[in-house]
Amino acid sequence: MNDIDKLSGLKVGFAVCGSFCTFAKAFEVLEDLVSFGCEVTPIMSYNAYSTDTRFGTAQQHAARLYEITGKTVLHDIAATEPIGPKKMFDVLVVAPCTGNTLAKLALGIVDSPVCMAVKSHLRNQRPVVIAASTNDALSGAAKNIGTLRNYKNFYFVPLLQDDCLGKPFSLVADFKKIPQTILEALDGRQIQPVYEIKP
């Protein structure tokens, strides 16, 4: 059996935070997960769900998530709180995960739909896959990445320096490796290497 075949039938939560420049990459992976047979439920942070940017309007992004998954976007705390009690997901992916959300997760702050989704999902000791995207990953957010890497059930998608000269502290997940990261996480392993050099 091909490893990707193991994704078929998997119940996946796919949470999107406000790193708008990476939405296109995240949505491509979401399409892949659906094509692999995953049952995917989309989740959006308050900012992702309500902010219009040069990368598209909030309405367009929510509509695109619905188009890909066939499911209404969960976008408030009340909607994401039942995730754990109902055991809705086998794995929860946060892609993209901003520096702001990294900080909240590291500190146990639950004031957004995505943070509540993670908290609720973790009650079942099931994996959370983080695809970080933040301009301060190698500065202010570094301690939060380190903290989460030491927490049980958190797994990181491999990270790349996306512009080492223009943005020397920035890291962005290699979104194409989300499926492989999920497979490793389901077996309790962190995919390696975590930090990659962009060719």
C-alpha angles and dihedrals in degrees: 000000000000111000091236089059087067088070092065111112094011116144107227131185110206112197120191124201129189104280088120096178090066098048093100092056092045092051091050090056090046089056089051093052091052091048089052089058101261120150100226129193115194122222127185132195118235091259095046091049097047110030126094115205140165086272092064142292125292089243091054092051094048090047091050092052090051091047092053099042104026089227132110115252116254104224110161138056095251090057095049099042093080092057093095101038091049093042088227099168140042089201135008119214122197106199118190100017112188128213088251092057092043089057093048093048091048091051097040094245112159109188103120138058092251095049091048090049090054094045093048093045092050092060086078092050091239124147126276115201115205122203100186124203117176138136092222100048090122094043127025096006095045094089091052092051088050092049094051092046087060093050120094117251096020116117127180128219108229113277131222134194097242098191111007094178102039096036107019095176097046126111128179127189120247092243093193088068095059093100092051091045090053092052092051092045092053087059092047096254133126110229113241142260096032094186118046136186112234110235 
